[in-house]
Amino acid sequence: MLPDRAIARILPRSISFSPDDLPPLPPVPAASTRLYIGPVNWAGQGYQWARAVRRFGNDADAVNMAYRVGTEYGFPADYVVPVGVYSWSREWQERQAAYVHENFTHVLVEAERILFAGAFRGSLPAEVRELGRRGIGVAMLCHGSDIRLPSRHAARHADSPFRDGLWDLTPTLEKQARRNLALLESLGRPVFVSTPDLLVDVPGATWLPVVIEPDAWSTDQLPFQAHGLPVVAHAPSRAAVKGSDLVDPILQQLDDEGLLRYRRVERVAASDMPEVYRSSDIVLDQFRIGSYGVAACEAMAAGRVVVSHVSDDVRRHVLEATGETLPIVEATGANIEEVLRGIIADPAPYRRRAGDGPRFVTSVHNGLLSARALDAFLSEPGGGPGAGRGGE
């Protein structure tokens, strides 16, 4: 994702807004602990973490906010603010700060983005400092590209998307990650990360598992039963990051051989993805980053055979933190053909592996563990360790 300043540069510098342009504020939760999450909601996770707090928290509730460009694939949010209003409406910015200052006990800042003052007009350290002054607990939440240091990733992963000029955004992301790492250090607040691989970049952080709704993806249809040829789906959110270039030619070759049917899926609304996965037998996730996230969880919840590259460090952390073995079939760009031929030649053990997916997701990614990860932060006024030091 581009930094706020890059997004805001494409917008007019002078915009006038009428009262009708400002979206109405969401209701304030009635719980004694009230968490505000914003402002990006990438992959709908701000909304899902808020639901997890509401469902599993101890007298706790949450509201999430997202500034939005276009439809963003239709992910839900409690409070959607047009990016122009977020960036340039002084009235909205002041109203939003007052809404949070007066009504919430804790704030979770996503992706080191400014909460109230827009992309050009504010200072996150100043916002954090003011929240702390008012006795509001503040923690930071890293999603991925905001904090993953490309140079470090490239040194650790042979197929890193940050190697050899593969991705033209790499220099920008390197600067962004270094800036954000320094910001986290200066703020001194508790830090959460959405995927275990990011613990390499922020070693003192806490893993906050992504959350999905398992029932929305479940199906009674087992893989390798409904189709004459196995259907293999690959739906990359960003092809350069997911390593689509490593697998597309091989999958097309296997399709041409008549071994399988390859479905390359792009620009599909979030509401349509359950059917994409249910109508597939095998789902390919990613082959460059070495971790897993929302898309893999959704495919596992659908009971599909999920094939992806997940590093040993990530698999080990998941096992140690949850007691559960990640049921994703390991593959890299170098051996994806061998892995797929093996699955198709003998699907029975992989059907059993796929059957472990819904149970794993229900255990690890239904929101309970995420709410538990937030417990220590939410249980202390001012947010626990590091509170009161932000931006000083």
C-alpha positions in Angstrom: 0.0 0.0 0.0 1.2 3.5 -0.8 2.0 5.9 2.1 -0.6 8.5 3.0 1.4 11.3 1.5 1.6 9.5 -1.9 -2.1 9.0 -1.9 -2.8 12.6 -0.9 -0.6 14.0 -3.7 -3.1 12.9 -6.3 -5.9 14.9 -4.6 -6.6 18.6 -5.1 -4.9 20.8 -2.5 -8.0 22.9 -1.9 -11.4 21.2 -1.4 -14.5 22.6 0.1 -16.9 20.3 1.9 -20.5 20.7 2.8 -22.0 19.1 5.9 -23.5 16.4 3.7 -20.0 15.3 2.7 -19.1 14.3 6.2 -20.3 10.8 7.0 -22.3 10.5 10.3 -20.4 9.2 13.3 -21.1 5.6 14.4 -22.7 4.9 17.7 -20.4 4.8 20.7 -20.2 1.3 22.3 -21.8 0.9 25.7 -19.1 -1.4 27.2 -16.7 -0.1 29.8 -13.7 -0.8 27.6 -14.1 0.9 24.2 -11.5 0.4 21.5 -11.2 2.5 18.4 -9.3 0.9 15.4 -8.2 2.8 12.3 -7.6 4.1 9.8 -7.0 1.5 7.0 -8.9 -1.7 7.5 -6.8 -3.6 5.0 -8.4 -6.9 4.0 -11.3 -5.9 6.3 -9.2 -6.8 9.3 -9.9 -3.7 11.3 -13.6 -4.6 11.2 -12.9 -8.2 12.1 -10.7 -7.4 15.0 -13.4 -5.0 16.3 -15.9 -7.9 16.0 -13.5 -10.2 17.9 -13.3 -7.7 20.8 -17.1 -7.4 20.8 -17.6 -11.1 20.8 -14.8 -12.3 23.1 -13.7 -9.3 25.1 -14.4 -8.8 28.8 -17.0 -6.0 28.9 -15.2 -4.6 25.8 -16.4 -3.4 22.4 -14.8 -1.7 19.4 -15.4 0.5 16.4 -13.3 0.5 13.3 -12.8 3.3 10.8 -11.3 3.3 7.3 -10.5 6.0 4.8 -11.3 4.6 1.5 -10.4 5.1 -2.2 -13.1 3.5 -4.4 -14.8 0.3 -3.3 -11.7 -1.5 -1.9 -13.2 -4.8 -2.9 -16.2 -4.4 -0.7 -14.7 -5.1 2.7 -17.1 -4.0 5.5 -16.2 -1.3 8.0 -18.1 0.4 10.8 -17.2 3.9 9.6 -16.1 4.7 6.1 -14.6 8.1 5.3 -13.8 9.2 1.7 -10.1 9.8 1.4 -10.6 13.4 0.3 -12.6 14.1 3.5 -10.0 12.3 5.6 -7.1 14.3 4.0 -8.5 17.8 3.7 -11.7 18.4 5.7 -10.6 20.4 8.8 -14.2 20.1 10.2 -14.1 16.3 9.9 -10.6 16.1 11.4 -11.6 18.1 14.5 -14.9 16.3 14.9 -13.2 12.9 14.6 -10.6 13.8 17.2 -13.3 14.9 19.6 -15.4 11.8 19.0 -12.4 9.5 20.0 -11.1 11.7 22.8 -14.5 11.9 24.5 -15.7 8.3 24.0 -12.9 5.7 23.8 -10.6 4.2 26.4 -8.1 2.7 23.9 -7.0 3.2 20.4 -5.3 0.8 17.9 -3.4 2.7 15.2 -3.1 0.7 12.0 -0.1 0.9 9.7 1.4 3.9 11.4 -1.2 6.1 9.6 -2.4 9.4 11.0 -5.8 9.1 12.6 -7.4 12.5 12.6 -5.4 15.2 10.8 -5.2 13.9 7.3 -2.3 12.9 5.2 -0.5 16.3 5.0 -1.7 18.2 8.0 -0.9 16.0 11.0 1.7 14.4 13.2 1.0 10.9 14.5 3.4 11.4 17.5 1.4 14.5 18.4 -1.9 12.6 18.1 -0.5 9.7 20.3 0.8 12.2 22.8 -2.6 13.9 23.1 -4.4 10.6 23.4 -2.0 9.6 26.2 -2.5 13.0 27.9 -6.2 12.2 28.0 -5.6 8.8 29.6 -6.4 6.9 26.5 -4.3 3.7 25.9 -2.6 3.6 22.5 -1.1 0.6 20.7 0.3 0.3 17.1 -0.7 -2.4 14.6 1.6 -3.3 11.7 -0.1 -5.0 8.7 2.8 -5.9 6.4 4.2 -3.6 3.7 4.1 -0.7 6.2 6.8 -2.4 8.4 8.4 -5.3 6.4 11.9 -4.2 5.6 12.7 -5.2 2.0 16.4 -5.4 2.4 16.1 -7.7 5.4 13.5 -9.9 3.7 15.6 -10.2 0.5 18.6 -11.3 2.6 16.4 -14.1 4.3 14.3 -15.4 1.4 15.6 -16.6 -2.0 12.4 -15.8 -3.8 11.8 -12.5 -2.1 9.8 -10.0 -4.2 12.4 -7.3 -3.1 15.3 -8.9 -5.0 16.8 -8.1 -8.3 14.6 -5.2 -9.1 11.5 -7.4 -9.4 9.2 -4.8 -7.8 9.5 -1.1 -8.7 8.0 -0.1 -5.4 10.9 -1.7 -3.4 12.9 1.5 -2.8 9.8 3.4 -1.7 8.8 0.5 0.7 12.4 0.4 2.1 12.2 4.0 3.0 8.7 3.7 4.4 9.6 0.7 6.6 12.7 2.3 8.0 10.7 5.5 8.8 8.0 3.4 10.4 10.4 1.3 12.4 12.0 4.5 13.8 8.6 5.9 14.6 7.6 2.8 16.5 10.8 3.0 18.5 10.2 6.7 19.3 6.6 6.1 20.3 7.4 3.4 22.8 3.9 1.9 22.6 2.8 -1.7 22.6 3.0 -3.1 19.0 0.9 -5.8 17.3 1.6 -7.5 14.0 -1.0 -9.2 11.8 1.2 -12.1 10.6 4.0 -14.0 12.4 6.7 -13.2 9.8 6.6 -9.6 10.9 8.0 -10.5 14.3 11.4 -10.5 12.5 11.0 -6.8 11.8 9.4 -6.0 15.2 10.9 -8.6 17.6 9.1 -7.2 20.7 5.7 -7.2 19.0 2.7 -9.5 19.7 1.1 -11.5 17.0 -2.6 -10.5 16.5 -4.0 -13.3 14.3 -6.1 -12.2 11.3 -9.8 -13.0 11.7 -12.3 -14.5 9.3 -15.8 -15.8 9.6 -15.4 -19.6 9.1 -19.0 -20.3 8.4 -19.0 -17.9 5.5 -16.5 -20.1 3.6 -17.6 -23.6 4.7 -19.0 -26.2 2.3 -19.9 -29.9 2.4 -18.2 -30.4 -1.0 -14.9 -32.2 -0.5 -12.0 -31.5 -2.9 -11.4 -33.8 -5.9 -15.1 -34.9 -6.1 -17.0 -32.4 -8.1 -14.8 -32.1 -11.2 -13.4 -34.4 -13.9 -10.1 -32.6 -13.6 -8.8 -30.9 -10.4 -9.5 -27.2 -10.5 -6.6 -25.1 -9.2 -7.3 -21.4 -8.3 -4.9 -18.6 -7.8 -6.3 -15.2 -6.7 -3.4 -12.9 -5.9 -4.2 -9.5 -4.3 -0.8 -8.3 -5.7 0.8 -10.6 -8.2 4.3 -9.2 -7.7 4.2 -10.0 -3.9 2.4 -13.3 -4.3 4.8 -14.7 -6.8 2.3 -15.3 -9.6 5.2 -15.1 -12.1 6.7 -18.1 -10.5 3.7 -20.3 -10.9 1.6 -19.0 -13.9 3.7 -20.6 -16.7 3.9 -23.9 -14.9 0.2 -24.0 -14.2 -0.6 -23.1 -17.8 1.6 -25.9 -18.9 -0.1 -28.4 -16.7 -3.5 -27.1 -17.9 -2.3 -27.6 -21.5 -1.3 -31.1 -20.7 -4.9 -31.8 -19.5 -3.7 -32.6 -15.9 -5.8 -29.9 -14.3 -7.8 -26.8 -14.9 -6.1 -23.5 -14.0 -8.2 -20.6 -12.8 -6.3 -17.3 -12.5 -8.7 -15.0 -10.6 -8.3 -11.2 -10.5 -10.4 -8.2 -9.4 -13.1 -10.3 -7.7 -15.3 -8.7 -5.0 -14.8 -10.0 -1.5 -18.4 -11.2 -1.5 -17.7 -13.4 -4.5 -14.6 -15.1 -3.2 -16.3 -17.9 -1.2 -17.7 -19.3 -4.4 -14.3 -19.1 -6.1 -12.8 -21.3 -3.4 -15.7 -23.6 -3.0 -15.6 -24.4 -6.7 -11.9 -25.2 -6.6 -10.0 -28.2 -5.4 -6.6 -26.6 -4.8 -5.8 -23.0 -4.0 -2.4 -21.5 -4.6 -1.7 -18.6 -2.2 1.8 -17.1 -2.4 5.4 -18.0 -3.2 7.6 -15.1 -2.3 6.7 -13.7 1.2 7.0 -16.9 3.3 3.9 -16.3 5.4 0.2 -16.7 5.3 -2.7 -14.3 5.8 -6.4 -13.7 5.2 -6.6 -15.4 1.7 -5.0 -18.6 2.9 -7.3 -18.7 6.0 -10.3 -18.3 3.8 -9.2 -21.1 1.5 -8.5 -23.4 4.5 -11.9 -22.6 6.0 -13.4 -23.7 2.6 -11.7 -27.1 3.1 -9.5 -26.7 0.1 -6.0 -28.0 -0.4 -3.9 -24.8 0.1 -0.5 -24.8 -1.4 1.9 -22.0 -0.5 5.4 -21.2 0.7 5.4 -20.7 4.4 8.8 -20.4 6.2 9.9 -22.8 8.9 10.0 -19.9 11.3 6.4 -19.0 10.7 5.2 -22.6 11.0 7.2 -23.0 14.2 5.7 -19.8 15.8 2.2 -20.9 14.9 2.7 -24.3 16.5 4.3 -22.8 19.7 1.8 -20.0 20.1 -1.4 -22.1 19.4 -0.5 -25.8 19.7 -1.9 -26.2 16.1 0.0 -27.3 13.0 -0.5 -25.1 10.0 -2.2 -27.4 7.3 -0.8 -25.5 4.3 1.1 -27.8 1.8 4.6 -26.4 1.4 5.8 -25.5 -2.1 8.1 -23.0 -3.8 8.3 -21.7 -7.3 11.1 -24.3 -7.9 9.1 -27.3 -7.0 5.4 -26.3 -7.5 5.1 -28.6 -10.5 6.4 -31.6 -8.6 4.1 -30.9 -5.6 1.0 -30.5 -7.8 1.8 -33.7 -9.8 2.1 -35.5 -6.4 -1.2 -34.2 -5.1 -3.1 -35.2 -8.3 -1.5 -38.6 -8.4 -2.4 -39.4 -4.8 -5.1 -37.0 -3.6 -6.2 -39.0 -0.5 -3.6 -37.7 2.0 -4.1 -34.1 0.7 -7.9 -34.4 1.1 -7.2 -35.3 4.7 -4.9 -32.2 5.0 -7.6 -30.1 3.5 -10.0 -31.4 6.1 -7.8 -30.0 8.8 -8.2 -26.5 7.4 -11.6 -25.6 8.8 -10.7 -26.9 12.3 -7.4 -24.9 12.2 -9.1 -21.7 11.2 -11.9 -22.1 13.7 -9.3 -22.6 16.4 -6.8 -19.9 15.5 -8.5 -17.3 13.3 -12.1 -17.1 14.4 -11.3 -14.1 16.7 -10.9 -15.7 20.1 -7.1 -15.8 20.0 -7.1 -12.3 18.6 -9.2 -11.0 21.5 -6.9 -12.8 23.9 -3.9 -11.2 22.3 -5.4 -7.7 23.0 -6.4 -8.6 26.6 -3.3 -7.2 28.3 -3.4 -4.0 26.3 -7.1 -3.5 27.0 -7.1 -4.5 30.6 -4.9 -1.6 31.7 -5.9 2.1 31.7 -3.6 4.0 29.4 -2.8 0.8 27.5 -0.2 -0.9 29.5 3.6 -0.8 29.1 4.9 2.2 27.2 1.9 4.3 27.8 2.5 8.0 28.3 5.8 8.0 26.3 4.4 8.5 22.8 6.2 11.0 20.7 8.4 12.4 23.5 
